Amino acid sequence: MWMKRCALAVFLLLAAAAFSQEAWADSITLKGGTQQVTVTNGSSTGSAFHTAPNPGSSWSQTTQATRSRSGGSYASTGTLITDLGQTEFDLDMTLSASRYRREGRRGSATAFGTLYFTADEALDYTLSGGLTRTSGSGTVQHRVLLIDDTANTELYNSGYVSNSTSTSLTGAGLTGSLIAGHAYSLSFEYFAGTTAHNGSIAATGDLLLSFAGTGSPVPEPGTLALLGLGLGCIVLHRRRARAA
């Protein structure tokens, strides 16, 4: 008897686990987007560009651009790593820039792009991130926009934020709600630059947009069938126990 009860308990635990894992499986749908890295080193420039895959797919992509001055050791490099999933968009960037003393232009590295997605259900969102100078001297700068394209409404606009050491996302709109069925876009621009002769700067940054459900999760059909089967087994077990 106790073995049957244990088996039923395990079965229900497995069904509950399946329910929790599948509840938010389709919270957002990626619709497309671009990411680009551009670097300058005096009069020398370089860039790299990528686009998102087919709508509905997750996206993990590294974009990198490097440019060095001919005959010198001065290089500007930018790397952007993008990991887009169903529950969060995670972007990490490393920017470094140099300026040769004889070149009139500054050395810089910029990572930027726009991501498009729809909310498949009502969601809460949280935005965080910033850019920090890790070595050298110069300027770090960011701008981040989150827009409800369906309602033509800005949910968050950081504006251009510049500093000599670090920047971070602040202000109203870092947390909020997404409406089921609405289309959204997340735009970002992260920049590091130096104007000093023979100068350089290096910086690291990140941008995280995470999603969480606001209401009771709706189980997948397979999960409902599993729970129904478990309940049916309990009823059958009790009937047999009474008959005995």
Backbone torsions as a table, in degrees:
resi	resn	phi	psi	omega
1	MET	NA	-48.6	-177.1
2	TRP	-64.2	-29.4	179.4
3	MET	-68.0	-39.4	178.6
4	LYS	-64.3	-40.8	179.6
5	ARG	-66.0	-39.9	177.7
6	CYS	-62.8	-41.7	180.0
7	ALA	-62.9	-41.1	178.1
8	LEU	-65.3	-39.7	179.5
9	ALA	-63.2	-42.8	178.5
10	VAL	-63.4	-41.3	-179.6
11	PHE	-60.6	-43.9	179.8
12	LEU	-68.0	-36.1	176.7
13	LEU	-63.0	-41.4	177.9
14	LEU	-64.4	-40.0	178.7
15	ALA	-64.2	-41.5	178.0
16	ALA	-63.7	-39.0	178.7
17	ALA	-64.5	-42.0	178.1
18	ALA	-62.3	-38.0	178.8
19	PHE	-61.8	-47.0	-177.5
20	SER	-67.8	-32.5	-178.9
21	GLN	-74.9	-32.3	-174.4
22	GLU	-93.9	-10.8	-170.0
23	ALA	-58.6	-42.1	-175.2
24	TRP	-113.4	31.1	-174.4
25	ALA	-65.5	-25.6	-175.4
26	ASP	-122.0	45.3	-174.8
27	SER	-66.7	-40.3	177.7
28	ILE	-136.6	160.3	175.0
29	THR	-125.5	121.7	177.4
30	LEU	-72.8	127.2	-177.0
31	LYS	-104.6	-13.0	-179.8
32	GLY	147.2	-174.1	179.1
33	GLY	152.8	173.2	178.7
34	THR	-137.4	155.5	170.5
35	GLN	-142.4	143.2	-175.2
36	GLN	-145.1	145.8	173.7
37	VAL	-124.7	128.6	178.5
38	THR	-127.6	134.9	179.6
39	VAL	-130.6	150.9	175.1
40	THR	-132.3	147.1	175.7
41	ASN	-141.8	89.0	-172.5
42	GLY	66.1	-123.7	-179.7
43	SER	-88.2	0.6	-178.4
44	SER	-99.0	132.4	-179.0
45	THR	-130.5	158.6	176.4
46	GLY	-154.5	156.0	-179.9
47	SER	-154.7	157.7	175.0
48	ALA	-139.4	145.0	-171.1
49	PHE	-139.7	139.5	175.6
50	HIS	-140.1	150.7	174.6
51	THR	-117.1	156.6	-180.0
52	ALA	-70.2	159.8	179.0
53	PRO	-76.9	-165.5	-180.0
54	ASN	-58.7	147.6	179.0
55	PRO	-53.7	141.9	178.7
56	GLY	92.0	-10.4	-179.1
57	SER	-89.9	154.9	169.2
58	SER	-80.7	166.8	-173.1
59	TRP	-143.3	123.5	172.2
60	SER	-130.2	115.7	-170.6
61	GLN	-146.5	139.8	173.1
62	THR	-110.8	127.7	178.4
63	THR	-117.8	128.6	-176.3
64	GLN	-141.8	139.4	175.0
65	ALA	-134.8	137.7	179.0
66	THR	-136.2	139.5	176.9
67	ARG	-143.9	128.9	179.7
68	SER	-118.7	150.6	175.9
69	ARG	-74.7	133.4	-178.6
70	SER	-59.1	127.6	177.5
71	GLY	79.6	4.2	-179.7
72	GLY	-128.7	177.5	-179.2
73	SER	-105.5	16.7	-177.7
74	TYR	-93.6	117.8	-176.4
75	ALA	-131.6	146.2	171.9
76	SER	-116.6	130.9	-174.4
77	THR	-136.5	139.2	174.5
78	GLY	-134.3	135.3	178.2
79	THR	-130.7	130.0	177.6
80	LEU	-126.2	122.0	178.7
81	ILE	-111.0	119.0	-176.0
82	THR	-115.2	126.7	177.5
83	ASP	-129.5	106.5	-175.9
84	LEU	-111.8	119.7	-179.4
85	GLY	-125.4	-168.3	-176.9
86	GLN	-76.4	-24.0	-175.3
87	THR	-114.5	-9.9	178.0
88	GLU	-163.7	153.4	169.1
89	PHE	-108.7	120.9	-176.2
90	ASP	-121.0	116.2	-179.6
91	LEU	-121.4	133.4	177.6
92	ASP	-130.3	135.5	-178.6
93	MET	-134.1	146.1	174.1
94	THR	-126.3	121.8	-175.2
95	LEU	-124.1	134.2	174.5
96	SER	-141.3	143.3	-176.4
97	ALA	-144.9	147.8	177.8
98	SER	-135.7	154.5	176.1
99	ARG	-132.8	123.5	175.9
100	TYR	-77.0	141.9	-170.8
101	ARG	-62.2	-26.6	-177.8
102	ARG	-87.3	-8.9	-178.7
103	GLU	-89.4	138.7	-178.0
104	GLY	-77.7	-28.6	-176.5
105	ARG	-86.1	155.0	178.5
106	ARG	-75.9	161.8	170.3
107	GLY	-93.2	136.8	-176.7
108	SER	-152.6	161.7	174.0
109	ALA	-143.8	131.9	-176.2
110	THR	-133.7	133.4	173.1
111	ALA	-117.1	128.0	-177.1
112	PHE	-153.7	165.6	178.7
113	GLY	169.3	-179.6	177.7
114	THR	-140.1	135.4	179.8
115	LEU	-118.5	135.2	-177.8
116	TYR	-115.5	135.6	-179.4
117	PHE	-155.1	163.4	174.3
118	THR	-119.9	149.8	174.8
119	ALA	-89.8	118.5	-179.0
120	ASP	-80.2	-12.3	177.7
121	GLU	-157.0	171.2	177.9
122	ALA	-65.0	129.6	-174.7
123	LEU	-136.7	152.5	165.0
124	ASP	-98.0	145.3	178.2
125	TYR	-126.3	157.2	175.3
126	THR	-137.5	130.0	178.6
127	LEU	-111.9	138.8	175.1
128	SER	-154.3	162.1	177.2
129	GLY	148.8	-176.3	179.7
130	GLY	166.3	-173.9	-176.6
131	LEU	-138.3	132.7	-176.3
132	THR	-127.9	128.5	174.8
133	ARG	-72.1	128.5	-178.7
134	THR	-104.4	-20.2	177.2
135	SER	-163.4	165.6	177.8
136	GLY	75.6	-159.5	-179.7
137	SER	-142.9	154.7	-179.1
138	GLY	148.7	-144.6	-175.1
139	THR	-130.4	136.8	169.7
140	VAL	-114.4	144.6	-173.9
141	GLN	-151.3	145.0	175.0
142	HIS	-141.5	158.5	168.5
143	ARG	-145.6	132.3	-179.2
144	VAL	-133.4	134.2	179.1
145	LEU	-129.2	132.3	171.0
146	LEU	-121.8	119.8	-172.2
147	ILE	-125.7	136.4	168.2
148	ASP	-84.5	99.7	-175.6
149	ASP	-70.4	-28.6	178.7
150	THR	-67.1	-44.6	-179.6
151	ALA	-92.1	-3.0	-177.8
152	ASN	54.3	50.3	-175.5
153	THR	-129.7	135.0	174.1
154	GLU	-80.7	122.7	174.5
155	LEU	-88.5	-33.7	177.0
156	TYR	-151.6	137.0	176.5
157	ASN	-143.9	107.4	-177.3
158	SER	-75.5	-20.9	-168.9
159	GLY	70.1	179.0	176.9
160	TYR	-83.3	116.4	-178.4
161	VAL	-112.6	119.8	-176.4
162	SER	-122.6	150.0	177.6
163	ASN	-161.8	162.5	178.5
164	SER	-87.1	-13.3	-177.0
165	THR	-121.3	-51.2	-177.4
166	SER	-161.2	158.0	173.3
167	THR	-131.8	157.5	175.4
168	SER	-148.8	154.0	178.8
169	LEU	-72.9	125.6	179.4
170	THR	-139.0	170.9	174.1
171	GLY	98.1	-179.8	-178.2
172	ALA	-70.7	146.2	175.9
173	GLY	100.2	1.4	177.5
174	LEU	-71.7	-21.0	171.6
175	THR	-130.3	149.4	-179.3
176	GLY	177.7	-163.0	-175.3
177	SER	-123.9	146.4	173.9
178	LEU	-111.0	141.1	-176.3
179	ILE	-93.8	133.5	-179.7
180	ALA	-57.3	131.3	178.3
181	GLY	88.5	-9.8	-179.6
182	HIS	-83.0	151.5	176.6
183	ALA	-97.4	141.7	-176.1
184	TYR	-133.9	159.3	173.8
185	SER	-138.4	140.2	176.5
186	LEU	-117.8	115.8	179.4
187	SER	-112.2	144.7	-177.6
188	PHE	-146.2	151.6	174.4
189	GLU	-148.9	118.9	179.3
190	TYR	-119.9	132.6	-171.3
191	PHE	-136.8	141.6	170.8
192	ALA	-136.5	132.4	-177.7
193	GLY	-150.1	154.4	176.8
194	THR	-133.3	143.9	176.9
195	THR	-113.6	-4.3	-177.4
196	ALA	-70.0	140.7	176.1
197	HIS	-64.9	131.5	-175.2
198	ASN	56.3	27.4	-177.2
199	GLY	-96.1	165.0	178.9
200	SER	-150.4	160.6	176.4
201	ILE	-148.2	145.5	174.7
202	ALA	-134.6	142.6	-177.5
203	ALA	-150.3	152.8	174.2
204	THR	-125.6	145.3	-179.0
205	GLY	-145.8	169.3	178.1
206	ASP	-152.5	158.3	175.6
207	LEU	-145.4	123.6	-177.7
208	LEU	-127.6	123.6	172.8
209	LEU	-118.5	112.2	-176.9
210	SER	-113.3	153.0	-176.4
211	PHE	-124.2	146.4	175.3
212	ALA	-145.4	143.4	-179.9
213	GLY	-67.5	147.4	-178.1
214	THR	-100.6	-17.8	-176.2
215	GLY	-126.4	-165.6	178.8
216	SER	-71.2	130.0	-179.6
217	PRO	-65.2	147.1	177.9
218	VAL	-102.8	117.6	-176.6
219	PRO	-69.2	153.2	175.0
220	GLU	-70.2	157.3	179.6
221	PRO	-55.9	-39.1	179.4
222	GLY	-63.3	-37.2	178.7
223	THR	-67.5	-41.1	177.3
224	LEU	-60.5	-41.7	179.4
225	ALA	-63.6	-39.4	179.9
226	LEU	-65.0	-43.7	178.1
227	LEU	-65.1	-40.2	178.6
228	GLY	-62.8	-39.7	178.1
229	LEU	-64.5	-39.4	178.8
230	GLY	-64.5	-43.7	178.6
231	LEU	-64.6	-38.6	177.5
232	GLY	-61.6	-39.5	178.4
233	CYS	-63.6	-38.4	179.3
234	ILE	-65.1	-45.4	-180.0
235	VAL	-61.2	-44.6	179.6
236	LEU	-62.9	-40.0	-179.7
237	HIS	-63.5	-42.3	-179.9
238	ARG	-66.1	-38.8	179.3
239	ARG	-63.8	-42.1	178.8
240	ARG	-66.2	-37.1	179.5
241	ALA	-65.1	-40.1	178.5
242	ARG	-68.2	-39.5	-179.8
243	ALA	-63.7	-34.1	179.2
244	ALA	-71.5	NA	NA
